[in-house]
Amino acid sequence: MTNFNGNILEENTILSIENRGYNYGDALFETIKVSFGKILFWEDHYFRLMASMRIMRMEIPMRFTMEYLEEQILNTLESNSLLKSSARVKLFVHRNEGGLYTPNSNDVSFIISVKPIQDDFYLLQDGFYEVDLFKDYYVSPSLLSTLKTNNKILNVVGSIYAKENNLYNCLVLNTNKHVVEALNGNVFVVKGNIIKTAPISDGCLKGIMRKQLIDIIKSVPDYEIVEDSISPFELQKADEIFITNVIVGIQPVTKYRKKVYGSEVSKNLLQKLNVKVRLN
């Protein structure tokens, strides 16, 4: 069952071929983890969505309050019998159909879909995880590149490349040849007590889990967080590399080319992340 503008519909409900998300990528989405009816980091997701809609010049309906959208997510979970388990929620917002590149209206509609997931909290992913650089296409740093829009073709092509080369993931470069993110999350590089991640100005996604980890690292005296451009050469010298997103939490990288990495910092931060989730 999916939620279309507040109405619970069958999952196979057909959208119009004129949908602007399908035609032009004129849509945004939030991927959200819910554990036993608790929407993790909901306030951060909500404000990122509102800010992204403003940047996309979408008209924000008066009813789009934090409480209204939270209620719609919970209603969708209840309709799918997922209030007492964990789930991945996808909240789409697309501009209403009409027009070509220039829309007839800036009004929007929303769709909520849900799927069950196994892990209630964040578990250590300590298996083999090899990555490499994806250099076929590059991210052009701009405000638009930081948004979670429906246009993710670089991530799709990069994921196919990773599969063809027996990789678990790829690291994405911007047009300045700096490492900005992974195909499915933000990247953190550890050297000594310095933990570095790409700044938003380099074109990386303004990730929700990225924000949580930065806040956690700032509260730990043993570590120093640095938001600065990451050169590919730094990857070879790093002690650890990990990837973050709201579904997995922290994914340690074990191998990049000939370099093998540990996961001590990842384990430490993962414990603190789960404490934060429980306290919130």
C-alpha positions in Angstrom: 0.0 0.0 0.0 1.3 3.5 -0.9 0.2 6.9 0.2 -0.7 9.4 -2.6 -1.5 12.9 -1.3 -2.9 11.4 1.9 -4.9 8.6 0.3 -3.8 5.0 0.9 -3.8 3.2 -2.4 -2.8 -0.2 -3.8 0.9 -0.5 -4.5 0.3 -1.0 -8.2 -1.5 2.3 -8.6 -0.5 3.7 -12.0 1.0 7.2 -12.2 0.4 9.4 -15.3 3.0 9.2 -18.0 3.0 13.0 -17.8 4.4 12.9 -14.2 7.2 15.5 -14.1 9.4 13.3 -11.9 9.4 10.8 -14.7 9.7 13.3 -17.6 12.2 15.7 -16.2 13.5 14.5 -12.9 11.4 17.3 -11.4 11.1 15.6 -8.0 12.8 15.2 -4.6 12.9 12.3 -2.2 13.8 11.5 1.3 14.9 7.9 2.3 14.0 7.5 6.0 14.6 4.7 8.5 11.7 3.9 10.9 12.2 1.6 13.9 9.0 0.4 15.6 7.1 3.5 14.7 9.9 5.8 15.6 11.0 8.0 12.6 14.7 8.4 13.0 16.1 12.0 12.6 12.7 13.1 11.3 13.3 16.8 12.1 16.5 16.8 10.0 14.7 15.0 7.1 11.8 17.4 7.2 13.9 20.6 7.2 16.1 19.3 4.4 13.0 18.5 2.3 11.6 22.0 2.9 14.9 23.7 2.1 15.2 21.6 -1.1 11.7 22.4 -2.2 12.5 26.1 -1.8 15.7 25.7 -3.9 13.6 23.9 -6.6 11.1 26.7 -6.5 8.3 24.3 -5.5 5.2 25.7 -3.8 5.1 24.4 -0.3 1.5 23.6 0.7 0.2 25.0 4.0 -0.6 21.5 5.2 3.0 20.4 4.8 3.8 20.7 8.5 6.2 18.4 10.2 3.2 16.9 12.1 1.2 16.3 9.0 3.9 14.5 7.0 4.8 12.5 10.1 1.2 11.4 10.4 1.1 10.4 6.7 4.3 8.3 7.1 2.8 6.5 10.2 -0.5 6.0 8.4 1.3 4.3 5.5 3.3 2.1 7.9 0.1 1.1 9.7 -1.6 0.2 6.4 1.3 -2.1 5.7 1.5 -3.6 9.2 4.9 -2.2 9.8 4.4 -0.1 12.9 5.9 -2.9 15.1 9.0 -3.5 13.0 11.6 -1.6 11.1 11.1 -0.1 7.6 12.6 2.0 4.9 10.3 4.9 4.0 10.6 6.8 0.7 8.9 10.1 0.6 8.7 11.6 -2.9 7.6 15.2 -3.7 7.1 16.0 -7.4 5.9 19.1 -9.1 2.4 18.6 -10.6 2.2 17.6 -14.3 1.7 20.2 -17.0 4.1 22.2 -19.2 7.4 21.3 -20.7 10.7 22.4 -19.1 8.7 25.4 -17.9 6.0 24.0 -15.6 2.4 25.3 -15.7 2.3 25.3 -11.9 4.7 25.0 -9.0 2.1 23.0 -7.0 3.2 19.6 -5.7 2.0 16.2 -4.8 3.6 13.6 -2.6 4.0 9.8 -2.6 5.0 7.6 0.4 6.2 4.0 -0.1 7.4 1.7 2.6 9.4 -1.6 2.7 10.4 -3.8 5.7 14.1 -4.0 6.6 15.8 -6.4 9.0 17.9 -4.3 11.3 16.2 -2.2 14.0 19.3 -0.4 15.0 22.7 0.1 13.3 24.9 -2.9 13.3 28.6 -3.1 12.5 29.1 -4.1 8.9 32.5 -5.8 9.3 32.6 -7.9 6.2 34.9 -7.4 3.2 34.0 -4.2 1.4 36.2 -3.0 -1.5 35.7 0.3 -3.4 37.4 2.2 -6.2 37.0 5.5 -7.9 34.3 6.1 -10.5 35.9 8.3 -13.1 33.6 8.0 -16.1 31.5 11.0 -15.0 32.0 13.8 -12.4 29.8 15.8 -10.1 29.6 19.5 -10.9 29.7 21.3 -7.6 26.6 23.5 -7.1 23.7 23.9 -4.7 21.7 21.5 -7.0 24.2 18.7 -6.6 23.7 18.7 -2.8 19.9 17.9 -3.2 18.3 14.5 -3.2 16.6 14.9 -6.6 15.0 12.2 -8.8 18.0 12.6 -11.2 20.5 10.0 -10.0 21.8 8.7 -13.4 25.4 9.1 -12.3 24.7 6.9 -9.3 23.0 4.3 -11.5 25.8 4.1 -14.1 28.3 4.1 -11.3 26.5 1.2 -9.6 26.5 -0.8 -12.8 30.3 -0.1 -13.1 30.9 -1.3 -9.6 28.9 -4.5 -10.2 30.8 -5.2 -13.5 34.1 -4.8 -11.6 33.1 -6.9 -8.5 33.2 -3.8 -6.3 30.9 -3.1 -3.4 30.8 0.6 -4.0 32.6 3.5 -5.8 33.8 6.9 -4.7 32.6 9.8 -6.8 34.8 12.7 -7.9 33.8 16.3 -8.7 35.0 18.2 -11.7 38.0 19.4 -9.5 39.0 15.8 -9.1 38.2 15.8 -5.4 36.5 12.8 -3.7 33.0 14.1 -2.7 30.9 11.0 -1.8 30.1 7.3 -2.4 27.4 6.2 -4.8 25.0 5.7 -1.8 26.3 8.0 0.9 28.8 10.4 2.3 32.5 9.5 2.8 34.7 10.0 5.9 38.4 9.6 5.8 40.4 8.9 9.1 44.0 9.7 9.6 45.3 9.6 13.2 42.7 11.6 15.2 41.6 13.7 12.2 38.3 12.6 10.6 37.8 14.4 7.3 34.7 14.7 5.1 34.0 16.7 1.9 32.4 20.1 2.4 29.0 20.8 0.9 30.6 23.3 -1.4 32.4 20.5 -3.2 29.0 19.1 -4.3 28.4 16.3 -1.9 24.9 15.3 -0.8 23.8 17.2 2.3 23.3 13.8 4.0 21.3 13.3 7.2 23.6 10.7 8.6 26.6 13.0 7.6 25.1 15.6 9.9 24.6 13.1 12.8 28.2 11.9 12.5 29.6 15.4 12.4 27.7 16.3 15.6 28.9 13.1 17.3 32.5 13.6 16.3 32.5 17.2 17.6 31.4 15.9 21.0 34.3 13.4 21.3 37.6 15.0 22.6 39.7 12.2 21.0 38.7 13.2 17.4 38.7 16.3 15.3 36.3 16.7 12.4 37.5 18.6 9.3 35.3 19.6 6.4 37.7 20.0 3.5 38.4 18.8 0.0 39.7 15.2 -0.2 42.3 14.3 -2.7 42.4 10.7 -4.1 46.0 10.6 -2.9 44.8 10.9 0.7 42.8 7.6 0.4 46.1 5.6 0.2 47.5 7.3 3.3 44.3 6.9 5.4 43.9 4.6 8.4 40.2 4.2 7.8 37.5 5.1 5.3 33.8 4.7 6.0 30.6 5.5 4.2 27.4 6.8 5.9 23.7 6.8 5.1 20.5 6.6 7.2 19.7 3.0 6.4 23.1 1.3 7.0 24.5 3.9 9.4 28.3 3.4 9.1 29.8 1.1 6.4 33.6 0.6 6.9 35.7 0.3 3.7 38.1 -2.6 4.0 40.0 -2.2 0.7 40.8 0.5 -1.8 43.1 -0.7 -4.6 46.1 -2.3 -2.7 45.4 -0.5 0.7 43.6 -2.4 3.5 41.9 -0.5 6.3 40.9 -1.1 9.9 37.6 -0.2 11.5 38.4 0.9 15.1 37.0 4.4 14.7 34.0 3.2 12.8 33.1 0.8 15.7 33.5 3.5 18.2 31.3 6.0 16.3 28.7 3.3 15.6 28.3 2.7 19.4 27.8 6.5 19.9 25.3 6.6 17.0 23.2 3.9 18.5 23.2 5.7 21.9 22.0 8.9 20.1 19.2 6.9 18.4 18.0 5.4 21.7 18.1 8.8 23.5 16.2 10.5 20.8 
